[in-house]
Amino acid sequence: MSEEEGSDAAKRKKGKKEKKITIVDMERERLLRGDAGEKSEEEEEGGRGGGGEGYYEHQKRVKDAFKNVVAAESESEDELFVPRRKTQQEAAEEEKEYAEFAKDRLAGECL
């Protein structure tokens, strides 16, 4: 093999590398092939295509599923939120804090 043949082979290897393809190139190829009206693989999988479930349909389905779960657990709803009674000590402490707040507030307004 001579040097010329070796350099020609190297040039062919460089030419065989795949060049980067842009979206525009892909769409152009798609149009030339004749499948412009067909959905791409991404659109069929639920991408930005016009098919599949829309936003409002999805939200309605999620809302209905949530309502079903809440309805199934409605028997234990009484135990979910139970008001807590304050002890006498907590009530007295709250009254004391409110009295101090009111005194400071009234003293600040009089100045």
N, CA, C and O atoms as a Tinker XYZ file with bonds, in Angstrom:
   444  protein
     1  N      0.834000   -1.172000    0.000000    73     2
     2  CA     0.000000    0.000000    0.000000    64     1     3
     3  C      0.885000    1.243000    0.000000    63     2     4     5
     4  O      1.792000    1.351000    0.825000    81     3
     5  N      0.642000    2.155000   -0.886000    73     3     6
     6  CA     1.448000    3.362000   -0.961000    64     5     7
     7  C      0.865000    4.428000   -0.038000    63     6     8     9
     8  O     -0.212000    4.252000    0.531000    81     7
     9  N      1.582000    5.519000    0.099000    73     7    10
    10  CA     1.127000    6.598000    0.977000    64     9    11
    11  C     -0.140000    7.244000    0.442000    63    10    12    13
    12  O     -0.998000    7.647000    1.227000    81    11
    13  N     -0.278000    7.351000   -0.876000    73    11    14
    14  CA    -1.472000    7.938000   -1.472000    64    13    15
    15  C     -2.701000    7.101000   -1.161000    63    14    16    17
    16  O     -3.755000    7.639000   -0.822000    81    15
    17  N     -2.570000    5.815000   -1.275000    73    15    18
    18  CA    -3.692000    4.927000   -0.989000    64    17    19
    19  C     -4.070000    5.001000    0.486000    63    18    20    21
    20  O     -5.251000    4.953000    0.828000    81    19
    21  N     -3.082000    5.118000    1.352000    73    19    22
    22  CA    -3.329000    5.230000    2.794000    64    21    23
    23  C     -4.063000    6.515000    3.137000    63    22    24    25
    24  O     -4.979000    6.506000    3.959000    81    23
    25  N     -3.665000    7.636000    2.505000    73    23    26
    26  CA    -4.319000    8.912000    2.785000    64    25    27
    27  C     -5.733000    8.940000    2.214000    63    26    28    29
    28  O     -6.620000    9.563000    2.796000    81    27
    29  N     -5.957000    8.260000    1.062000    73    27    30
    30  CA    -7.308000    8.177000    0.501000    64    29    31
    31  C     -8.229000    7.397000    1.436000    63    30    32    33
    32  O     -9.390000    7.756000    1.630000    81    31
    33  N     -7.693000    6.336000    2.003000    73    31    34
    34  CA    -8.489000    5.530000    2.945000    64    33    35
    35  C     -8.831000    6.340000    4.191000    63    34    36    37
    36  O     -9.933000    6.219000    4.728000    81    35
    37  N     -7.896000    7.162000    4.652000    73    35    38
    38  CA    -8.144000    7.996000    5.834000    64    37    39
    39  C     -9.215000    9.039000    5.536000    63    38    40    41
    40  O    -10.054000    9.342000    6.384000    81    39
    41  N     -9.176000    9.590000    4.307000    73    39    42
    42  CA   -10.173000   10.576000    3.916000    64    41    43
    43  C    -11.560000    9.942000    3.851000    63    42    44    45
    44  O    -12.543000   10.574000    4.241000    81    43
    45  N    -11.654000    8.713000    3.368000    73    43    46
    46  CA   -12.942000    8.017000    3.288000    64    45    47
    47  C    -13.501000    7.746000    4.680000    63    46    48    49
    48  O    -14.708000    7.845000    4.902000    81    47
    49  N    -12.621000    7.404000    5.612000    73    47    50
    50  CA   -13.072000    7.149000    6.979000    64    49    51
    51  C    -13.642000    8.415000    7.597000    63    50    52    53
    52  O    -14.658000    8.376000    8.291000    81    51
    53  N    -12.979000    9.542000    7.340000    73    51    54
    54  CA   -13.468000   10.819000    7.869000    64    53    55
    55  C    -14.802000   11.180000    7.240000    63    54    56    57
    56  O    -15.666000   11.734000    7.918000    81    55
    57  N    -14.990000   10.885000    5.971000    73    55    58
    58  CA   -16.221000   11.203000    5.269000    64    57    59
    59  C    -17.388000   10.341000    5.723000    63    58    60    61
    60  O    -18.544000   10.743000    5.590000    81    59
    61  N    -17.097000    9.151000    6.262000    73    59    62
    62  CA   -18.152000    8.241000    6.690000    64    61    63
    63  C    -18.717000    8.578000    8.059000    63    62    64    65
    64  O    -19.737000    8.015000    8.457000    81    63
    65  N    -18.081000    9.477000    8.782000    73    63    66
    66  CA   -18.602000    9.870000   10.095000    64    65    67
    67  C    -19.974000   10.503000    9.917000    63    66    68    69
    68  O    -20.230000   11.233000    8.959000    81    67
    69  N    -20.838000   10.202000   10.866000    73    67    70
    70  CA   -22.188000   10.781000   10.784000    64    69    71
    71  C    -22.116000   12.255000   11.133000    63    70    72    73
    72  O    -21.469000   12.653000   12.102000    81    71
    73  N    -22.786000   13.047000   10.331000    73    71    74
    74  CA   -22.821000   14.456000   10.671000    64    73    75
    75  C    -24.071000   14.719000   11.507000    63    74    76    77
    76  O    -25.032000   13.951000   11.470000    81    75
    77  N    -24.041000   15.785000   12.239000    73    75    78
    78  CA   -25.140000   16.110000   13.143000    64    77    79
    79  C    -26.387000   16.456000   12.337000    63    78    80    81
    80  O    -26.319000   17.132000   11.311000    81    79
    81  N    -27.525000   15.975000   12.827000    73    79    82
    82  CA   -28.798000   16.211000   12.153000    64    81    83
    83  C    -29.634000   17.125000   13.031000    63    82    84    85
    84  O    -29.785000   16.884000   14.228000    81    83
    85  N    -30.171000   18.166000   12.436000    73    83    86
    86  CA   -31.034000   19.080000   13.170000    64    85    87
    87  C    -32.488000   18.680000   12.968000    63    86    88    89
    88  O    -32.803000   17.847000   12.119000    81    87
    89  N    -33.352000   19.270000   13.741000    73    87    90
    90  CA   -34.785000   18.988000   13.624000    64    89    91
    91  C    -35.293000   19.381000   12.248000    63    90    92    93
    92  O    -36.131000   18.692000   11.666000    81    91
    93  N    -34.785000   20.488000   11.734000    73    91    94
    94  CA   -35.191000   20.946000   10.404000    64    93    95
    95  C    -34.839000   19.890000    9.360000    63    94    96    97
    96  O    -35.637000   19.595000    8.471000    81    95
    97  N    -33.626000   19.319000    9.478000    73    95    98
    98  CA   -33.214000   18.269000    8.543000    64    97    99
    99  C    -34.129000   17.055000    8.648000    63    98   100   101
   100  O    -34.512000   16.468000    7.637000    81    99
   101  N    -34.473000   16.687000    9.870000    73    99   102
   102  CA   -35.359000   15.530000   10.069000    64   101   103
   103  C    -36.730000   15.768000    9.439000    63   102   104   105
   104  O    -37.286000   14.883000    8.788000    81   103
   105  N    -37.269000   16.969000    9.638000    73   103   106
   106  CA   -38.570000   17.296000    9.052000    64   105   107
   107  C    -38.491000   17.319000    7.529000    63   106   108   109
   108  O    -39.418000   16.878000    6.850000    81   107
   109  N    -37.406000   17.824000    7.003000    73   107   110
   110  CA   -37.226000   17.864000    5.554000    64   109   111
   111  C    -37.207000   16.437000    4.997000    63   110   112   113
   112  O    -37.853000   16.149000    3.990000    81   111
   113  N    -36.461000   15.548000    5.664000    73   111   114
   114  CA   -36.409000   14.154000    5.220000    64   113   115
   115  C    -37.791000   13.514000    5.292000    63   114   116   117
   116  O    -38.182000   12.755000    4.405000    81   115
   117  N    -38.514000   13.822000    6.338000    73   115   118
   118  CA   -39.861000   13.280000    6.507000    64   117   119
   119  C    -40.784000   13.728000    5.376000    63   118   120   121
   120  O    -41.570000   12.938000    4.852000    81   119
   121  N    -40.679000   15.004000    5.008000    73   119   122
   122  CA   -41.498000   15.520000    3.914000    64   121   123
   123  C    -41.119000   14.864000    2.589000    63   122   124   125
   124  O    -41.987000   14.536000    1.780000    81   123
   125  N    -39.828000   14.678000    2.374000    73   123   126
   126  CA   -39.378000   14.067000    1.125000    64   125   127
   127  C    -39.798000   12.602000    1.028000    63   126   128   129
   128  O    -40.078000   12.111000   -0.065000    81   127
   129  N    -39.844000   11.914000    2.139000    73   127   130
   130  CA   -40.275000   10.509000    2.141000    64   129   131
   131  C    -41.778000   10.391000    1.899000    63   130   132   133
   132  O    -42.255000    9.360000    1.424000    81   131
   133  N    -42.521000   11.449000    2.226000    73   131   134
   134  CA   -43.956000   11.429000    1.988000    64   133   135
   135  C    -44.778000   11.105000    3.224000    63   134   136   137
   136  O    -45.991000   10.933000    3.108000    81   135
   137  N    -44.179000   11.017000    4.390000    73   135   138
   138  CA   -44.970000   10.750000    5.582000    64   137   139
   139  C    -45.120000   12.006000    6.425000    63   138   140   141
   140  O    -44.911000   11.976000    7.638000    81   139
   141  N    -45.482000   13.104000    5.785000    73   139   142
   142  CA   -45.647000   14.365000    6.494000    64   141   143
   143  C    -46.893000   14.361000    7.363000    63   142   144   145
   144  O    -46.911000   15.007000    8.411000    81   143
   145  N    -47.934000   13.650000    6.952000    73   143   146
   146  CA   -49.175000   13.643000    7.715000    64   145   147
   147  C    -49.179000   12.628000    8.840000    63   146   148   149
   148  O    -50.060000   12.671000    9.698000    81   147
   149  N    -48.220000   11.716000    8.860000    73   147   150
   150  CA   -48.170000   10.684000    9.893000    64   149   151
   151  C    -47.518000   11.224000   11.147000    63   150   152   153
   152  O    -46.711000   12.152000   11.099000    81   151
   153  N    -47.883000   10.626000   12.273000    73   151   154
   154  CA   -47.315000   11.053000   13.544000    64   153   155
   155  C    -45.935000   10.433000   13.720000    63   154   156   157
   156  O    -45.681000    9.309000   13.288000    81   155
   157  N    -45.061000   11.178000   14.355000    73   155   158
   158  CA   -43.741000   10.638000   14.652000    64   157   159
   159  C    -43.840000    9.721000   15.868000    63   158   160   161
   160  O    -44.885000    9.658000   16.516000    81   159
   161  N    -42.772000    9.021000   16.175000    73   159   162
   162  CA   -42.766000    8.111000   17.307000    64   161   163
   163  C    -43.001000    8.861000   18.611000    63   162   164   165
   164  O    -43.699000    8.362000   19.494000    81   163
   165  N    -42.430000   10.044000   18.740000    73   163   166
   166  CA   -42.586000   10.831000   19.958000    64   165   167
   167  C    -44.043000   11.242000   20.160000    63   166   168   169
   168  O    -44.558000   11.187000   21.276000    81   167
   169  N    -44.702000   11.652000   19.083000    73   167   170
   170  CA   -46.094000   12.061000   19.180000    64   169   171
   171  C    -46.984000   10.887000   19.543000    63   170   172   173
   172  O    -47.960000   11.056000   20.274000    81   171
   173  N    -46.666000    9.707000   19.048000    73   171   174
   174  CA   -47.465000    8.530000   19.351000    64   173   175
   175  C    -47.318000    8.109000   20.800000    63   174   176   177
   176  O    -48.248000    7.537000   21.370000    81   175
   177  N    -46.166000    8.379000   21.414000    73   175   178
   178  CA   -45.923000    8.009000   22.803000    64   177   179
   179  C    -46.543000    9.001000   23.771000    63   178   180   181
   180  O    -46.429000    8.805000   24.981000    81   179
   181  N    -47.179000   10.031000   23.309000    73   179   182
   182  CA   -47.810000   10.992000   24.199000    64   181   183
   183  C    -47.031000   12.289000   24.310000    63   182   184   185
   184  O    -47.205000   13.031000   25.277000    81   183
   185  N    -46.197000   12.570000   23.363000    73   183   186
   186  CA   -45.434000   13.816000   23.358000    64   185   187
   187  C    -46.349000   14.988000   23.057000    63   186   188   189
   188  O    -47.505000   15.005000   23.479000    81   187
   189  N    -45.841000   15.953000   22.340000    73   187   190
   190  CA   -46.617000   17.150000   22.049000    64   189   191
   191  C    -47.597000   16.962000   20.903000    63   190   192   193
   192  O    -47.993000   17.946000   20.279000    81   191
   193  N    -47.980000   15.801000   20.619000    73   191   194
   194  CA   -48.901000   15.561000   19.522000    64   193   195
   195  C    -50.323000   15.932000   19.891000    63   194   196   197
   196  O    -50.595000   16.265000   21.044000    81   195
   197  N    -51.209000   15.882000   18.955000    73   195   198
   198  CA   -52.599000   16.212000   19.202000    64   197   199
   199  C    -53.367000   15.052000   19.816000    63   198   200   201
   200  O    -54.492000   15.242000   20.278000    81   199
   201  N    -52.802000   13.879000   19.834000    73   199   202
   202  CA   -53.507000   12.714000   20.345000    64   201   203
   203  C    -53.315000   12.544000   21.829000    63   202   204   205
   204  O    -52.547000   13.265000   22.466000    81   203
   205  N    -54.026000   11.583000   22.364000    73   203   206
   206  CA   -53.874000   11.265000   23.777000    64   205   207
   207  C    -54.773000   12.117000   24.647000    63   206   208   209
   208  O    -55.646000   12.843000   24.170000    81   207
   209  N    -54.531000   12.004000   25.916000    73   207   210
   210  CA   -55.344000   12.696000   26.900000    64   209   211
   211  C    -54.873000   14.137000   27.042000    63   210   212   213
   212  O    -53.676000   14.391000   27.179000    81   211
   213  N    -55.797000   15.071000   27.011000    73   211   214
   214  CA   -55.459000   16.473000   27.152000    64   213   215
   215  C    -55.325000   16.869000   28.609000    63   214   216   217
   216  O    -55.541000   16.055000   29.507000    81   215
   217  N    -54.969000   18.115000   28.838000    73   215   218
   218  CA   -54.741000   18.619000   30.191000    64   217   219
   219  C    -56.003000   18.522000   31.039000    63   218   220   221
   220  O    -55.957000   18.027000   32.165000    81   219
   221  N    -57.121000   18.989000   30.510000    73   219   222
   222  CA   -58.356000   19.027000   31.299000    64   221   223
   223  C    -58.886000   17.622000   31.567000    63   222   224   225
   224  O    -59.420000   17.357000   32.644000    81   223
   225  N    -58.744000   16.727000   30.603000    73   223   226
   226  CA   -59.162000   15.347000   30.814000    64   225   227
   227  C    -58.323000   14.704000   31.912000    63   226   228   229
   228  O    -58.840000   13.980000   32.763000    81   227
   229  N    -57.020000   14.980000   31.880000    73   227   230
   230  CA   -56.119000   14.431000   32.905000    64   229   231
   231  C    -56.488000   14.978000   34.286000    63   230   232   233
   232  O    -56.545000   14.222000   35.256000    81   231
   233  N    -56.737000   16.280000   34.379000    73   231   234
   234  CA   -57.094000   16.880000   35.656000    64   233   235
   235  C    -58.410000   16.320000   36.185000    63   234   236   237
   236  O    -58.551000   16.085000   37.385000    81   235
   237  N    -59.376000   16.107000   35.289000    73   235   238
   238  CA   -60.659000   15.545000   35.701000    64   237   239
   239  C    -60.476000   14.122000   36.219000    63   238   240   241
   240  O    -61.087000   13.738000   37.216000    81   239
   241  N    -59.637000   13.343000   35.544000    73   239   242
   242  CA   -59.389000   11.969000   35.970000    64   241   243
   243  C    -58.714000   11.944000   37.343000    63   242   244   245
   244  O    -59.077000   11.126000   38.189000    81   243
   245  N    -57.742000   12.825000   37.578000    73   243   246
   246  CA   -57.053000   12.894000   38.862000    64   245   247
   247  C    -58.022000   13.321000   39.961000    63   246   248   249
   248  O    -58.006000   12.771000   41.063000    81   247
   249  N    -58.858000   14.295000   39.654000    73   247   250
   250  CA   -59.827000   14.793000   40.633000    64   249   251
   251  C    -60.820000   13.700000   41.010000    63   250   252   253
   252  O    -61.140000   13.535000   42.188000    81   251
   253  N    -61.308000   12.957000   40.028000    73   251   254
   254  CA   -62.238000   11.871000   40.296000    64   253   255
   255  C    -61.585000   10.772000   41.133000    63   254   256   257
   256  O    -62.213000   10.218000   42.035000    81   255
   257  N    -60.332000   10.462000   40.835000    73   255   258
   258  CA   -59.618000    9.447000   41.611000    64   257   259
   259  C    -59.456000    9.897000   43.058000    63   258   260   261
   260  O    -59.600000    9.091000   43.977000    81   259
   261  N    -59.160000   11.169000   43.267000    73   259   262
   262  CA   -59.019000   11.699000   44.625000    64   261   263
   263  C    -60.345000   11.626000   45.374000    63   262   264   265
   264  O    -60.384000   11.242000   46.542000    81   263
   265  N    -61.437000   11.998000   44.695000    73   263   266
   266  CA   -62.751000   11.933000   45.331000    64   265   267
   267  C    -63.105000   10.503000   45.726000    63   266   268   269
   268  O    -63.702000   10.277000   46.779000    81   267
   269  N    -62.736000    9.533000   44.881000    73   267   270
   270  CA   -63.021000    8.137000   45.200000    64   269   271
   271  C    -62.261000    7.690000   46.440000    63   270   272   273
   272  O    -62.808000    6.970000   47.275000    81   271
   273  N    -61.014000    8.106000   46.567000    73   271   274
   274  CA   -60.219000    7.739000   47.740000    64   273   275
   275  C    -60.800000    8.375000   48.993000    63   274   276   277
   276  O    -60.887000    7.725000   50.035000    81   275
   277  N    -61.197000    9.638000   48.903000    73   275   278
   278  CA   -61.765000   10.331000   50.055000    64   277   279
   279  C    -63.086000    9.688000   50.461000    63   278   280   281
   280  O    -63.358000    9.524000   51.650000    81   279
   281  N    -63.905000    9.325000   49.477000    73   279   282
   282  CA   -65.187000    8.695000   49.785000    64   281   283
   283  C    -64.984000    7.334000   50.450000    63   282   284   285
   284  O    -65.758000    6.952000   51.328000    81   283
   285  N    -63.955000    6.606000   50.042000    73   283   286
   286  CA   -63.691000    5.295000   50.623000    64   285   287
   287  C    -63.211000    5.415000   52.066000    63   286   288   289
   288  O    -63.450000    4.517000   52.873000    81   287
   289  N    -62.549000    6.495000   52.393000    73   287   290
   290  CA   -62.027000    6.683000   53.741000    64   289   291
   291  C    -62.897000    7.603000   54.579000    63   290   292   293
   292  O    -62.456000    8.052000   55.637000    81   291
   293  N    -64.111000    7.901000   54.150000    73   291   294
   294  CA   -64.962000    8.848000   54.873000    64   293   295
   295  C    -65.405000    8.315000   56.231000    63   294   296   297
   296  O    -65.788000    9.099000   57.099000    81   295
   297  N    -65.361000    7.007000   56.431000    73   295   298
   298  CA   -65.756000    6.435000   57.709000    64   297   299
   299  C    -64.820000    6.878000   58.824000    63   298   300   301
   300  O    -65.275000    7.094000   59.948000    81   299
   301  N    -63.552000    7.016000   58.552000    73   299   302
   302  CA   -62.580000    7.407000   59.565000    64   301   303
   303  C    -62.396000    8.922000   59.619000    63   302   304   305
   304  O    -61.469000    9.402000   60.273000    81   303
   305  N    -63.248000    9.674000   58.954000    73   303   306
   306  CA   -63.130000   11.129000   58.892000    64   305   307
   307  C    -63.304000   11.760000   60.266000    63   306   308   309
   308  O    -62.666000   12.771000   60.559000    81   307
   309  N    -64.156000   11.184000   61.117000    73   307   310
   310  CA   -64.392000   11.746000   62.440000    64   309   311
   311  C    -63.135000   11.733000   63.293000    63   310   312   313
   312  O    -62.972000   12.579000   64.172000    81   311
   313  N    -62.259000   10.796000   63.046000    73   311   314
   314  CA   -61.044000   10.673000   63.830000    64   313   315
   315  C    -59.894000   11.490000   63.252000    63   314   316   317
   316  O    -58.853000   11.623000   63.895000    81   315
   317  N    -60.057000   12.027000   62.079000    73   315   318
   318  CA   -58.971000   12.722000   61.416000    64   317   319
   319  C    -58.617000   14.034000   62.121000    63   318   320   321
   320  O    -57.455000   14.267000   62.454000    81   319
   321  N    -59.609000   14.883000   62.345000    73   319   322
   322  CA   -59.385000   16.162000   63.017000    64   321   323
   323  C    -60.274000   16.238000   64.244000    63   322   324   325
   324  O    -61.499000   16.306000   64.143000    81   323
   325  N    -59.638000   16.224000   65.395000    73   323   326
   326  CA   -60.377000   16.308000   66.654000    64   325   327
   327  C    -59.872000   17.539000   67.391000    63   326   328   329
   328  O    -58.668000   17.669000   67.613000    81   327
   329  N    -60.775000   18.454000   67.780000    73   327   330
   330  CA   -60.313000   19.648000   68.497000    64   329   331
   331  C    -59.722000   19.264000   69.856000    63   330   332   333
   332  O    -60.246000   18.403000   70.562000    81   331
   333  N    -58.634000   19.918000   70.193000    73   331   334
   334  CA   -57.962000   19.647000   71.454000    64   333   335
   335  C    -58.395000   20.691000   72.473000    63   334   336   337
   336  O    -58.408000   21.887000   72.183000    81   335
   337  N    -58.736000   20.245000   73.625000    73   335   338
   338  CA   -59.136000   21.159000   74.695000    64   337   339
   339  C    -57.898000   21.668000   75.419000    63   338   340   341
   340  O    -56.954000   20.919000   75.672000    81   339
   341  N    -57.920000   22.963000   75.750000    73   339   342
   342  CA   -56.803000   23.554000   76.470000    64   341   343
   343  C    -56.919000   23.208000   77.954000    63   342   344   345
   344  O    -58.012000   23.122000   78.513000    81   343
   345  N    -55.770000   23.016000   78.560000    73   343   346
   346  CA   -55.763000   22.776000   80.008000    64   345   347
   347  C    -55.941000   24.114000   80.710000    63   346   348   349
   348  O    -55.838000   25.168000   80.082000    81   347
   349  N    -56.208000   24.075000   82.007000    73   347   350
   350  CA   -56.383000   25.322000   82.769000    64   349   351
   351  C    -55.091000   26.126000   82.765000    63   350   352   353
   352  O    -55.124000   27.356000   82.728000    81   351
   353  N    -53.957000   25.440000   82.802000    73   351   354
   354  CA   -52.668000   26.120000   82.805000    64   353   355
   355  C    -52.450000   26.840000   81.467000    63   354   356   357
   356  O    -51.995000   27.984000   81.447000    81   355
   357  N    -52.769000   26.182000   80.360000    73   355   358
   358  CA   -52.610000   26.801000   79.042000    64   357   359
   359  C    -53.540000   27.995000   78.878000    63   358   360   361
   360  O    -53.147000   29.013000   78.308000    81   359
   361  N    -54.770000   27.880000   79.374000    73   359   362
   362  CA   -55.734000   28.984000   79.274000    64   361   363
   363  C    -55.258000   30.175000   80.095000    63   362   364   365
   364  O    -55.357000   31.314000   79.638000    81   363
   365  N    -54.739000   29.933000   81.310000    73   363   366
   366  CA   -54.247000   31.018000   82.156000    64   365   367
   367  C    -53.044000   31.695000   81.521000    63   366   368   369
   368  O    -52.933000   32.920000   81.559000    81   367
   369  N    -52.132000   30.906000   80.932000    73   367   370
   370  CA   -50.949000   31.459000   80.268000    64   369   371
   371  C    -51.356000   32.316000   79.072000    63   370   372   373
   372  O    -50.786000   33.384000   78.845000    81   371
   373  N    -52.343000   31.847000   78.309000    73   371   374
   374  CA   -52.811000   32.619000   77.159000    64   373   375
   375  C    -53.437000   33.935000   77.603000    63   374   376   377
   376  O    -53.216000   34.965000   76.966000    81   375
   377  N    -54.204000   33.920000   78.668000    73   375   378
   378  CA   -54.811000   35.157000   79.183000    64   377   379
   379  C    -53.740000   36.137000   79.637000    63   378   380   381
   380  O    -53.854000   37.340000   79.404000    81   379
   381  N    -52.690000   35.617000   80.291000    73   379   382
   382  CA   -51.597000   36.467000   80.765000    64   381   383
   383  C    -50.881000   37.111000   79.587000    63   382   384   385
   384  O    -50.603000   38.310000   79.611000    81   383
   385  N    -50.578000   36.320000   78.549000    73   383   386
   386  CA   -49.908000   36.854000   77.360000    64   385   387
   387  C    -50.765000   37.891000   76.653000    63   386   388   389
   388  O    -50.241000   38.885000   76.149000    81   387
   389  N    -52.071000   37.676000   76.608000    73   387   390
   390  CA   -52.962000   38.635000   75.961000    64   389   391
   391  C    -53.020000   39.937000   76.766000    63   390   392   393
   392  O    -53.059000   41.024000   76.188000    81   391
   393  N    -53.023000   39.828000   78.077000    73   391   394
   394  CA   -53.067000   41.026000   78.921000    64   393   395
   395  C    -51.805000   41.855000   78.697000    63   394   396   397
   396  O    -51.883000   43.079000   78.595000    81   395
   397  N    -50.640000   41.204000   78.619000    73   395   398
   398  CA   -49.394000   41.928000   78.360000    64   397   399
   399  C    -49.418000   42.575000   76.972000    63   398   400   401
   400  O    -48.973000   43.711000   76.810000    81   399
   401  N    -49.927000   41.865000   75.988000    73   399   402
   402  CA   -50.024000   42.406000   74.637000    64   401   403
   403  C    -50.931000   43.622000   74.608000    63   402   404   405
   404  O    -50.595000   44.639000   74.001000    81   403
   405  N    -52.085000   43.520000   75.264000    73   403   406
   406  CA   -53.044000   44.627000   75.257000    64   405   407
   407  C    -52.456000   45.824000   75.984000    63   406   408   409
   408  O    -52.648000   46.960000   75.549000    81   407
   409  N    -51.736000   45.594000   77.095000    73   407   410
   410  CA   -51.140000   46.685000   77.833000    64   409   411
   411  C    -50.087000   47.408000   76.981000    63   410   412   413
   412  O    -50.047000   48.637000   76.942000    81   411
   413  N    -49.233000   46.624000   76.299000    73   411   414
   414  CA   -48.210000   47.221000   75.436000    64   413   415
   415  C    -48.838000   47.963000   74.268000    63   414   416   417
   416  O    -48.367000   49.033000   73.881000    81   415
   417  N    -49.877000   47.409000   73.718000    73   415   418
   418  CA   -50.547000   48.016000   72.559000    64   417   419
   419  C    -51.200000   49.335000   72.954000    63   418   420   421
   420  O    -51.089000   50.331000   72.239000    81   419
   421  N    -51.889000   49.334000   74.111000    73   419   422
   422  CA   -52.546000   50.567000   74.557000    64   421   423
   423  C    -51.526000   51.618000   74.969000    63   422   424   425
   424  O    -51.742000   52.811000   74.755000    81   423
   425  N    -50.408000   51.180000   75.565000    73   423   426
   426  CA   -49.372000   52.123000   75.977000    64   425   427
   427  C    -48.734000   52.752000   74.738000    63   426   428   429
   428  O    -48.379000   53.930000   74.759000    81   427
   429  N    -48.586000   51.987000   73.672000    73   427   430
   430  CA   -47.990000   52.505000   72.439000    64   429   431
   431  C    -48.901000   53.506000   71.741000    63   430   432   433
   432  O    -48.410000   54.449000   71.122000    81   431
   433  N    -50.197000   53.327000   71.825000    73   431   434
   434  CA   -51.136000   54.237000   71.188000    64   433   435
   435  C    -51.276000   55.549000   71.933000    63   434   436   437
   436  O    -51.560000   56.580000   71.322000    81   435
   437  N    -51.084000   55.528000   73.229000    73   435   438
   438  CA   -51.231000   56.730000   74.045000    64   437   439
   439  C    -50.062000   57.685000   73.865000    63   438   440   441
   440  O    -50.204000   58.879000   74.126000    81   439
   441  N    -48.923000   57.198000   73.430000    73   439   442
   442  CA   -47.748000   58.056000   73.287000    64   441   443
   443  C    -47.865000   58.941000   72.141000    63   442   444
   444  O    -46.959000   59.732000   71.876000    81   443
